[in-house]
Amino acid sequence: MDASNANLAGSQILVIDDVAANRKLLCDTLESEGYAISAAPSGEVGLKVALADPPDLILLDVMMPGIDGYEVCRRL
């Protein structure tokens, strides 16, 4: 499939990052492109969000306090 023909607007993306500025930048940028965005400030919250309503894509920070990105991946 040619990527230029793909219409992914409305796809659900979950952003998991403990740095508020990173979350805001990613969410603002992706929302302006037409994606539906959910955000979580920690691995623990991100897991709950992802399991309750599975997104199409997860953008996940690796280094976070508590449950890090690697553990989130293992649990998903």
PDB file of N, CA, C and O in Angstrom:
ATOM      1  N   MET A   1       0.841  -1.177   0.000  1.00  0.00           N
ATOM      2  CA  MET A   1       0.000   0.000   0.000  1.00  0.00           C
ATOM      3  C   MET A   1       0.887   1.240   0.000  1.00  0.00           C
ATOM      4  O   MET A   1       1.861   1.310   0.749  1.00  0.00           O
ATOM      5  N   ASP A   2       0.558   2.195  -0.819  1.00  0.00           N
ATOM      6  CA  ASP A   2       1.294   3.452  -0.898  1.00  0.00           C
ATOM      7  C   ASP A   2       0.927   4.317   0.303  1.00  0.00           C
ATOM      8  O   ASP A   2      -0.249   4.613   0.514  1.00  0.00           O
ATOM      9  N   ALA A   3       1.920   4.725   1.094  1.00  0.00           N
ATOM     10  CA  ALA A   3       1.675   5.506   2.312  1.00  0.00           C
ATOM     11  C   ALA A   3       0.961   6.809   2.012  1.00  0.00           C
ATOM     12  O   ALA A   3       0.224   7.307   2.863  1.00  0.00           O
ATOM     13  N   SER A   4       1.152   7.378   0.832  1.00  0.00           N
ATOM     14  CA  SER A   4       0.493   8.639   0.509  1.00  0.00           C
ATOM     15  C   SER A   4      -1.005   8.457   0.325  1.00  0.00           C
ATOM     16  O   SER A   4      -1.754   9.431   0.393  1.00  0.00           O
ATOM     17  N   ASN A   5      -1.457   7.223   0.092  1.00  0.00           N
ATOM     18  CA  ASN A   5      -2.886   6.955  -0.084  1.00  0.00           C
ATOM     19  C   ASN A   5      -3.564   6.520   1.206  1.00  0.00           C
ATOM     20  O   ASN A   5      -4.787   6.385   1.243  1.00  0.00           O
ATOM     21  N   ALA A   6      -2.798   6.300   2.254  1.00  0.00           N
ATOM     22  CA  ALA A   6      -3.347   5.828   3.521  1.00  0.00           C
ATOM     23  C   ALA A   6      -4.067   6.969   4.232  1.00  0.00           C
ATOM     24  O   ALA A   6      -3.533   8.071   4.357  1.00  0.00           O
ATOM     25  N   ASN A   7      -5.273   6.696   4.692  1.00  0.00           N
ATOM     26  CA  ASN A   7      -6.023   7.679   5.467  1.00  0.00           C
ATOM     27  C   ASN A   7      -6.113   7.164   6.894  1.00  0.00           C
ATOM     28  O   ASN A   7      -6.955   6.323   7.211  1.00  0.00           O
ATOM     29  N   LEU A   8      -5.256   7.664   7.733  1.00  0.00           N
ATOM     30  CA  LEU A   8      -5.192   7.197   9.115  1.00  0.00           C
ATOM     31  C   LEU A   8      -5.820   8.177  10.080  1.00  0.00           C
ATOM     32  O   LEU A   8      -5.775   7.966  11.291  1.00  0.00           O
ATOM     33  N   ALA A   9      -6.414   9.260   9.558  1.00  0.00           N
ATOM     34  CA  ALA A   9      -7.063  10.244  10.431  1.00  0.00           C
ATOM     35  C   ALA A   9      -8.097   9.545  11.293  1.00  0.00           C
ATOM     36  O   ALA A   9      -8.839   8.686  10.819  1.00  0.00           O
ATOM     37  N   GLY A  10      -8.138   9.915  12.544  1.00  0.00           N
ATOM     38  CA  GLY A  10      -9.064   9.306  13.487  1.00  0.00           C
ATOM     39  C   GLY A  10      -8.498   8.096  14.207  1.00  0.00           C
ATOM     40  O   GLY A  10      -9.108   7.603  15.156  1.00  0.00           O
ATOM     41  N   SER A  11      -7.344   7.609  13.773  1.00  0.00           N
ATOM     42  CA  SER A  11      -6.717   6.483  14.465  1.00  0.00           C
ATOM     43  C   SER A  11      -6.423   6.893  15.905  1.00  0.00           C
ATOM     44  O   SER A  11      -6.046   8.034  16.172  1.00  0.00           O
ATOM     45  N   GLN A  12      -6.598   5.956  16.821  1.00  0.00           N
ATOM     46  CA  GLN A  12      -6.392   6.227  18.243  1.00  0.00           C
ATOM     47  C   GLN A  12      -4.935   5.997  18.616  1.00  0.00           C
ATOM     48  O   GLN A  12      -4.400   4.909  18.405  1.00  0.00           O
ATOM     49  N   ILE A  13      -4.290   7.028  19.175  1.00  0.00           N
ATOM     50  CA  ILE A  13      -2.898   6.942  19.617  1.00  0.00           C
ATOM     51  C   ILE A  13      -2.833   7.245  21.111  1.00  0.00           C
ATOM     52  O   ILE A  13      -3.403   8.228  21.583  1.00  0.00           O
ATOM     53  N   LEU A  14      -2.139   6.394  21.836  1.00  0.00           N
ATOM     54  CA  LEU A  14      -1.910   6.595  23.259  1.00  0.00           C
ATOM     55  C   LEU A  14      -0.466   7.034  23.465  1.00  0.00           C
ATOM     56  O   LEU A  14       0.465   6.352  23.038  1.00  0.00           O
ATOM     57  N   VAL A  15      -0.285   8.172  24.118  1.00  0.00           N
ATOM     58  CA  VAL A  15       1.047   8.703  24.438  1.00  0.00           C
ATOM     59  C   VAL A  15       1.288   8.470  25.926  1.00  0.00           C
ATOM     60  O   VAL A  15       0.528   8.954  26.764  1.00  0.00           O
ATOM     61  N   ILE A  16       2.346   7.728  26.253  1.00  0.00           N
ATOM     62  CA  ILE A  16       2.702   7.465  27.649  1.00  0.00           C
ATOM     63  C   ILE A  16       4.082   8.064  27.893  1.00  0.00           C
ATOM     64  O   ILE A  16       5.083   7.597  27.349  1.00  0.00           O
ATOM     65  N   ASP A  17       4.118   9.102  28.717  1.00  0.00           N
ATOM     66  CA  ASP A  17       5.384   9.787  29.002  1.00  0.00           C
ATOM     67  C   ASP A  17       5.245  10.521  30.333  1.00  0.00           C
ATOM     68  O   ASP A  17       4.230  11.170  30.584  1.00  0.00           O
ATOM     69  N   ASP A  18       6.252  10.421  31.172  1.00  0.00           N
ATOM     70  CA  ASP A  18       6.201  11.077  32.481  1.00  0.00           C
ATOM     71  C   ASP A  18       6.546  12.565  32.404  1.00  0.00           C
ATOM     72  O   ASP A  18       6.354  13.285  33.385  1.00  0.00           O
ATOM     73  N   VAL A  19       7.044  13.035  31.278  1.00  0.00           N
ATOM     74  CA  VAL A  19       7.406  14.449  31.127  1.00  0.00           C
ATOM     75  C   VAL A  19       6.232  15.176  30.459  1.00  0.00           C
ATOM     76  O   VAL A  19       5.907  14.930  29.298  1.00  0.00           O
ATOM     77  N   ALA A  20       5.607  16.080  31.228  1.00  0.00           N
ATOM     78  CA  ALA A  20       4.407  16.769  30.753  1.00  0.00           C
ATOM     79  C   ALA A  20       4.643  17.517  29.442  1.00  0.00           C
ATOM     80  O   ALA A  20       3.779  17.504  28.565  1.00  0.00           O
ATOM     81  N   ALA A  21       5.782  18.160  29.295  1.00  0.00           N
ATOM     82  CA  ALA A  21       6.073  18.911  28.069  1.00  0.00           C
ATOM     83  C   ALA A  21       6.137  17.995  26.847  1.00  0.00           C
ATOM     84  O   ALA A  21       5.688  18.368  25.763  1.00  0.00           O
ATOM     85  N   ASN A  22       6.692  16.800  27.025  1.00  0.00           N
ATOM     86  CA  ASN A  22       6.749  15.831  25.920  1.00  0.00           C
ATOM     87  C   ASN A  22       5.344  15.379  25.536  1.00  0.00           C
ATOM     88  O   ASN A  22       4.999  15.330  24.356  1.00  0.00           O
ATOM     89  N   ARG A  23       4.535  15.048  26.549  1.00  0.00           N
ATOM     90  CA  ARG A  23       3.148  14.627  26.279  1.00  0.00           C
ATOM     91  C   ARG A  23       2.402  15.712  25.524  1.00  0.00           C
ATOM     92  O   ARG A  23       1.731  15.432  24.530  1.00  0.00           O
ATOM     93  N   LYS A  24       2.516  16.950  25.992  1.00  0.00           N
ATOM     94  CA  LYS A  24       1.786  18.059  25.371  1.00  0.00           C
ATOM     95  C   LYS A  24       2.221  18.257  23.927  1.00  0.00           C
ATOM     96  O   LYS A  24       1.375  18.414  23.046  1.00  0.00           O
ATOM     97  N   LEU A  25       3.517  18.252  23.670  1.00  0.00           N
ATOM     98  CA  LEU A  25       4.022  18.436  22.311  1.00  0.00           C
ATOM     99  C   LEU A  25       3.504  17.340  21.379  1.00  0.00           C
ATOM    100  O   LEU A  25       2.996  17.624  20.294  1.00  0.00           O
ATOM    101  N   LEU A  26       3.637  16.093  21.812  1.00  0.00           N
ATOM    102  CA  LEU A  26       3.172  14.983  20.983  1.00  0.00           C
ATOM    103  C   LEU A  26       1.664  15.040  20.768  1.00  0.00           C
ATOM    104  O   LEU A  26       1.191  14.874  19.644  1.00  0.00           O
ATOM    105  N   CYS A  27       0.913  15.272  21.830  1.00  0.00           N
ATOM    106  CA  CYS A  27      -0.553  15.318  21.719  1.00  0.00           C
ATOM    107  C   CYS A  27      -1.003  16.459  20.816  1.00  0.00           C
ATOM    108  O   CYS A  27      -1.850  16.257  19.946  1.00  0.00           O
ATOM    109  N   ASP A  28      -0.461  17.631  21.003  1.00  0.00           N
ATOM    110  CA  ASP A  28      -0.840  18.784  20.179  1.00  0.00           C
ATOM    111  C   ASP A  28      -0.525  18.537  18.710  1.00  0.00           C
ATOM    112  O   ASP A  28      -1.342  18.822  17.834  1.00  0.00           O
ATOM    113  N   THR A  29       0.652  18.012  18.451  1.00  0.00           N
ATOM    114  CA  THR A  29       1.073  17.764  17.073  1.00  0.00           C
ATOM    115  C   THR A  29       0.195  16.713  16.402  1.00  0.00           C
ATOM    116  O   THR A  29      -0.257  16.898  15.272  1.00  0.00           O
ATOM    117  N   LEU A  30      -0.039  15.621  17.101  1.00  0.00           N
ATOM    118  CA  LEU A  30      -0.834  14.536  16.520  1.00  0.00           C
ATOM    119  C   LEU A  30      -2.304  14.919  16.364  1.00  0.00           C
ATOM    120  O   LEU A  30      -2.928  14.579  15.359  1.00  0.00           O
ATOM    121  N   GLU A  31      -2.859  15.621  17.346  1.00  0.00           N
ATOM    122  CA  GLU A  31      -4.247  16.072  17.245  1.00  0.00           C
ATOM    123  C   GLU A  31      -4.430  16.998  16.050  1.00  0.00           C
ATOM    124  O   GLU A  31      -5.448  16.925  15.363  1.00  0.00           O
ATOM    125  N   SER A  32      -3.463  17.862  15.796  1.00  0.00           N
ATOM    126  CA  SER A  32      -3.567  18.785  14.666  1.00  0.00           C
ATOM    127  C   SER A  32      -3.547  18.046  13.331  1.00  0.00           C
ATOM    128  O   SER A  32      -3.978  18.587  12.313  1.00  0.00           O
ATOM    129  N   GLU A  33      -3.047  16.808  13.336  1.00  0.00           N
ATOM    130  CA  GLU A  33      -3.025  15.984  12.126  1.00  0.00           C
ATOM    131  C   GLU A  33      -4.260  15.086  12.026  1.00  0.00           C
ATOM    132  O   GLU A  33      -4.376  14.298  11.087  1.00  0.00           O
ATOM    133  N   GLY A  34      -5.183  15.199  12.987  1.00  0.00           N
ATOM    134  CA  GLY A  34      -6.443  14.467  12.902  1.00  0.00           C
ATOM    135  C   GLY A  34      -6.508  13.157  13.661  1.00  0.00           C
ATOM    136  O   GLY A  34      -7.465  12.400  13.500  1.00  0.00           O
ATOM    137  N   TYR A  35      -5.509  12.873  14.488  1.00  0.00           N
ATOM    138  CA  TYR A  35      -5.530  11.649  15.271  1.00  0.00           C
ATOM    139  C   TYR A  35      -6.302  11.852  16.568  1.00  0.00           C
ATOM    140  O   TYR A  35      -6.322  12.952  17.120  1.00  0.00           O
ATOM    141  N   ALA A  36      -6.933  10.795  17.048  1.00  0.00           N
ATOM    142  CA  ALA A  36      -7.589  10.808  18.354  1.00  0.00           C
ATOM    143  C   ALA A  36      -6.527  10.417  19.375  1.00  0.00           C
ATOM    144  O   ALA A  36      -5.917   9.354  19.256  1.00  0.00           O
ATOM    145  N   ILE A  37      -6.302  11.261  20.370  1.00  0.00           N
ATOM    146  CA  ILE A  37      -5.183  11.082  21.292  1.00  0.00           C
ATOM    147  C   ILE A  37      -5.657  10.839  22.715  1.00  0.00           C
ATOM    148  O   ILE A  37      -6.574  11.499  23.204  1.00  0.00           O
ATOM    149  N   SER A  38      -5.016   9.880  23.368  1.00  0.00           N
ATOM    150  CA  SER A  38      -5.127   9.680  24.811  1.00  0.00           C
ATOM    151  C   SER A  38      -3.713   9.849  25.349  1.00  0.00           C
ATOM    152  O   SER A  38      -2.738   9.582  24.648  1.00  0.00           O
ATOM    153  N   ALA A  39      -3.607  10.291  26.592  1.00  0.00           N
ATOM    154  CA  ALA A  39      -2.284  10.487  27.178  1.00  0.00           C
ATOM    155  C   ALA A  39      -2.273   9.971  28.607  1.00  0.00           C
ATOM    156  O   ALA A  39      -3.278  10.020  29.317  1.00  0.00           O
ATOM    157  N   ALA A  40      -1.116   9.478  29.008  1.00  0.00           N
ATOM    158  CA  ALA A  40      -0.948   8.973  30.363  1.00  0.00           C
ATOM    159  C   ALA A  40       0.400   9.444  30.906  1.00  0.00           C
ATOM    160  O   ALA A  40       1.398   9.437  30.186  1.00  0.00           O
ATOM    161  N   PRO A  41       0.430   9.857  32.190  1.00  0.00           N
ATOM    162  CA  PRO A  41       1.660  10.386  32.784  1.00  0.00           C
ATOM    163  C   PRO A  41       2.582   9.330  33.383  1.00  0.00           C
ATOM    164  O   PRO A  41       3.640   9.669  33.914  1.00  0.00           O
ATOM    165  N   SER A  42       2.205   8.067  33.309  1.00  0.00           N
ATOM    166  CA  SER A  42       3.026   7.009  33.904  1.00  0.00           C
ATOM    167  C   SER A  42       2.703   5.674  33.241  1.00  0.00           C
ATOM    168  O   SER A  42       1.685   5.525  32.565  1.00  0.00           O
ATOM    169  N   GLY A  43       3.590   4.716  33.450  1.00  0.00           N
ATOM    170  CA  GLY A  43       3.354   3.376  32.937  1.00  0.00           C
ATOM    171  C   GLY A  43       2.116   2.741  33.537  1.00  0.00           C
ATOM    172  O   GLY A  43       1.360   2.055  32.847  1.00  0.00           O
ATOM    173  N   GLU A  44       1.912   2.973  34.828  1.00  0.00           N
ATOM    174  CA  GLU A  44       0.748   2.389  35.504  1.00  0.00           C
ATOM    175  C   GLU A  44      -0.556   2.890  34.882  1.00  0.00           C
ATOM    176  O   GLU A  44      -1.449   2.102  34.572  1.00  0.00           O
ATOM    177  N   VAL A  45      -0.654   4.190  34.706  1.00  0.00           N
ATOM    178  CA  VAL A  45      -1.864   4.781  34.116  1.00  0.00           C
ATOM    179  C   VAL A  45      -1.990   4.359  32.653  1.00  0.00           C
ATOM    180  O   VAL A  45      -3.085   4.050  32.182  1.00  0.00           O
ATOM    181  N   GLY A  46      -0.876   4.350  31.947  1.00  0.00           N
ATOM    182  CA  GLY A  46      -0.889   3.941  30.548  1.00  0.00           C
ATOM    183  C   GLY A  46      -1.411   2.533  30.353  1.00  0.00           C
ATOM    184  O   GLY A  46      -2.175   2.278  29.423  1.00  0.00           O
ATOM    185  N   LEU A  47      -1.008   1.617  31.218  1.00  0.00           N
ATOM    186  CA  LEU A  47      -1.519   0.245  31.142  1.00  0.00           C
ATOM    187  C   LEU A  47      -3.027   0.204  31.326  1.00  0.00           C
ATOM    188  O   LEU A  47      -3.726  -0.484  30.581  1.00  0.00           O
ATOM    189  N   LYS A  48      -3.531   0.932  32.306  1.00  0.00           N
ATOM    190  CA  LYS A  48      -4.972   0.951  32.548  1.00  0.00           C
ATOM    191  C   LYS A  48      -5.724   1.483  31.334  1.00  0.00           C
ATOM    192  O   LYS A  48      -6.738   0.919  30.923  1.00  0.00           O
ATOM    193  N   VAL A  49      -5.218   2.573  30.767  1.00  0.00           N
ATOM    194  CA  VAL A  49      -5.865   3.180  29.592  1.00  0.00           C
ATOM    195  C   VAL A  49      -5.830   2.209  28.414  1.00  0.00           C
ATOM    196  O   VAL A  49      -6.848   1.996  27.755  1.00  0.00           O
ATOM    197  N   ALA A  50      -4.668   1.622  28.148  1.00  0.00           N
ATOM    198  CA  ALA A  50      -4.503   0.723  27.002  1.00  0.00           C
ATOM    199  C   ALA A  50      -5.364  -0.527  27.129  1.00  0.00           C
ATOM    200  O   ALA A  50      -5.929  -0.999  26.142  1.00  0.00           O
ATOM    201  N   LEU A  51      -5.463  -1.055  28.321  1.00  0.00           N
ATOM    202  CA  LEU A  51      -6.250  -2.270  28.507  1.00  0.00           C
ATOM    203  C   LEU A  51      -7.752  -2.002  28.485  1.00  0.00           C
ATOM    204  O   LEU A  51      -8.529  -2.867  28.080  1.00  0.00           O
ATOM    205  N   ALA A  52      -8.165  -0.821  28.914  1.00  0.00           N
ATOM    206  CA  ALA A  52      -9.585  -0.468  28.907  1.00  0.00           C
ATOM    207  C   ALA A  52     -10.085  -0.166  27.498  1.00  0.00           C
ATOM    208  O   ALA A  52     -11.218  -0.504  27.156  1.00  0.00           O
ATOM    209  N   ASP A  53      -9.247   0.468  26.682  1.00  0.00           N
ATOM    210  CA  ASP A  53      -9.632   0.857  25.321  1.00  0.00           C
ATOM    211  C   ASP A  53      -8.386   0.788  24.438  1.00  0.00           C
ATOM    212  O   ASP A  53      -7.706   1.797  24.251  1.00  0.00           O
ATOM    213  N   PRO A  54      -8.082  -0.390  23.895  1.00  0.00           N
ATOM    214  CA  PRO A  54      -6.833  -0.577  23.149  1.00  0.00           C
ATOM    215  C   PRO A  54      -6.682   0.406  21.980  1.00  0.00           C
ATOM    216  O   PRO A  54      -7.558   0.495  21.120  1.00  0.00           O
ATOM    217  N   PRO A  55      -5.575   1.134  21.959  1.00  0.00           N
ATOM    218  CA  PRO A  55      -5.324   2.094  20.882  1.00  0.00           C
ATOM    219  C   PRO A  55      -4.768   1.397  19.636  1.00  0.00           C
ATOM    220  O   PRO A  55      -4.405   0.222  19.678  1.00  0.00           O
ATOM    221  N   ASP A  56      -4.709   2.134  18.543  1.00  0.00           N
ATOM    222  CA  ASP A  56      -4.098   1.622  17.320  1.00  0.00           C
ATOM    223  C   ASP A  56      -2.576   1.683  17.402  1.00  0.00           C
ATOM    224  O   ASP A  56      -1.879   0.879  16.785  1.00  0.00           O
ATOM    225  N   LEU A  57      -2.067   2.651  18.176  1.00  0.00           N
ATOM    226  CA  LEU A  57      -0.627   2.856  18.298  1.00  0.00           C
ATOM    227  C   LEU A  57      -0.325   3.419  19.683  1.00  0.00           C
ATOM    228  O   LEU A  57      -1.093   4.224  20.212  1.00  0.00           O
ATOM    229  N   ILE A  58       0.792   2.995  20.269  1.00  0.00           N
ATOM    230  CA  ILE A  58       1.242   3.549  21.549  1.00  0.00           C
ATOM    231  C   ILE A  58       2.626   4.147  21.348  1.00  0.00           C
ATOM    232  O   ILE A  58       3.537   3.485  20.851  1.00  0.00           O
ATOM    233  N   LEU A  59       2.773   5.409  21.741  1.00  0.00           N
ATOM    234  CA  LEU A  59       4.082   6.061  21.788  1.00  0.00           C
ATOM    235  C   LEU A  59       4.494   6.044  23.254  1.00  0.00           C
ATOM    236  O   LEU A  59       3.865   6.691  24.092  1.00  0.00           O
ATOM    237  N   LEU A  60       5.540   5.311  23.554  1.00  0.00           N
ATOM    238  CA  LEU A  60       5.876   4.968  24.928  1.00  0.00           C
ATOM    239  C   LEU A  60       7.288   5.388  25.292  1.00  0.00           C
ATOM    240  O   LEU A  60       8.254   4.987  24.642  1.00  0.00           O
ATOM    241  N   ASP A  61       7.402   6.195  26.334  1.00  0.00           N
ATOM    242  CA  ASP A  61       8.713   6.557  26.882  1.00  0.00           C
ATOM    243  C   ASP A  61       9.296   5.320  27.552  1.00  0.00           C
ATOM    244  O   ASP A  61       8.569   4.560  28.191  1.00  0.00           O
ATOM    245  N   VAL A  62      10.581   5.116  27.413  1.00  0.00           N
ATOM    246  CA  VAL A  62      11.232   3.951  28.008  1.00  0.00           C
ATOM    247  C   VAL A  62      11.637   4.230  29.450  1.00  0.00           C
ATOM    248  O   VAL A  62      11.414   3.395  30.327  1.00  0.00           O
ATOM    249  N   MET A  63      12.227   5.387  29.703  1.00  0.00           N
ATOM    250  CA  MET A  63      12.742   5.687  31.034  1.00  0.00           C
ATOM    251  C   MET A  63      11.731   6.521  31.812  1.00  0.00           C
ATOM    252  O   MET A  63      11.596   7.726  31.601  1.00  0.00           O
ATOM    253  N   MET A  64      11.027   5.847  32.715  1.00  0.00           N
ATOM    254  CA  MET A  64      10.037   6.494  33.577  1.00  0.00           C
ATOM    255  C   MET A  64      10.167   5.917  34.975  1.00  0.00           C
ATOM    256  O   MET A  64      10.584   4.770  35.138  1.00  0.00           O
ATOM    257  N   PRO A  65       9.815   6.701  35.986  1.00  0.00           N
ATOM    258  CA  PRO A  65       9.806   6.152  37.348  1.00  0.00           C
ATOM    259  C   PRO A  65       8.662   5.148  37.483  1.00  0.00           C
ATOM    260  O   PRO A  65       7.694   5.180  36.722  1.00  0.00           O
ATOM    261  N   GLY A  66       8.791   4.274  38.447  1.00  0.00           N
ATOM    262  CA  GLY A  66       7.753   3.252  38.615  1.00  0.00           C
ATOM    263  C   GLY A  66       7.899   2.197  37.531  1.00  0.00           C
ATOM    264  O   GLY A  66       8.982   1.647  37.330  1.00  0.00           O
ATOM    265  N   ILE A  67       6.812   1.919  36.840  1.00  0.00           N
ATOM    266  CA  ILE A  67       6.849   0.943  35.750  1.00  0.00           C
ATOM    267  C   ILE A  67       7.450   1.633  34.526  1.00  0.00           C
ATOM    268  O   ILE A  67       6.875   2.584  33.997  1.00  0.00           O
ATOM    269  N   ASP A  68       8.610   1.147  34.082  1.00  0.00           N
ATOM    270  CA  ASP A  68       9.242   1.764  32.912  1.00  0.00           C
ATOM    271  C   ASP A  68       8.622   1.233  31.619  1.00  0.00           C
ATOM    272  O   ASP A  68       7.779   0.336  31.644  1.00  0.00           O
ATOM    273  N   GLY A  69       9.046   1.793  30.503  1.00  0.00           N
ATOM    274  CA  GLY A  69       8.479   1.432  29.216  1.00  0.00           C
ATOM    275  C   GLY A  69       8.668  -0.031  28.849  1.00  0.00           C
ATOM    276  O   GLY A  69       7.801  -0.633  28.215  1.00  0.00           O
ATOM    277  N   TYR A  70       9.795  -0.601  29.243  1.00  0.00           N
ATOM    278  CA  TYR A  70      10.027  -2.022  28.944  1.00  0.00           C
ATOM    279  C   TYR A  70       9.009  -2.898  29.668  1.00  0.00           C
ATOM    280  O   TYR A  70       8.481  -3.848  29.090  1.00  0.00           O
ATOM    281  N   GLU A  71       8.736  -2.583  30.919  1.00  0.00           N
ATOM    282  CA  GLU A  71       7.763  -3.373  31.675  1.00  0.00           C
ATOM    283  C   GLU A  71       6.344  -3.167  31.129  1.00  0.00           C
ATOM    284  O   GLU A  71       5.547  -4.105  31.098  1.00  0.00           O
ATOM    285  N   VAL A  72       6.036  -1.959  30.708  1.00  0.00           N
ATOM    286  CA  VAL A  72       4.731  -1.720  30.085  1.00  0.00           C
ATOM    287  C   VAL A  72       4.578  -2.609  28.851  1.00  0.00           C
ATOM    288  O   VAL A  72       3.532  -3.228  28.657  1.00  0.00           O
ATOM    289  N   CYS A  73       5.607  -2.673  28.028  1.00  0.00           N
ATOM    290  CA  CYS A  73       5.563  -3.541  26.837  1.00  0.00           C
ATOM    291  C   CYS A  73       5.356  -5.005  27.212  1.00  0.00           C
ATOM    292  O   CYS A  73       4.552  -5.703  26.593  1.00  0.00           O
ATOM    293  N   ARG A  74       6.080  -5.463  28.221  1.00  0.00           N
ATOM    294  CA  ARG A  74       5.930  -6.859  28.648  1.00  0.00           C
ATOM    295  C   ARG A  74       4.493  -7.137  29.103  1.00  0.00           C
ATOM    296  O   ARG A  74       3.930  -8.184  28.783  1.00  0.00           O
ATOM    297  N   ARG A  75       3.916  -6.215  29.835  1.00  0.00           N
ATOM    298  CA  ARG A  75       2.561  -6.423  30.369  1.00  0.00           C
ATOM    299  C   ARG A  75       1.483  -6.318  29.291  1.00  0.00           C
ATOM    300  O   ARG A  75       0.434  -6.957  29.378  1.00  0.00           O
ATOM    301  N   LEU A  76       1.754  -5.516  28.292  1.00  0.00           N
ATOM    302  CA  LEU A  76       0.779  -5.417  27.199  1.00  0.00           C
ATOM    303  C   LEU A  76       0.791  -6.675  26.363  1.00  0.00           C
ATOM    304  O   LEU A  76       0.037  -6.779  25.396  1.00  0.00           O
TER     305      LEU A  76
END
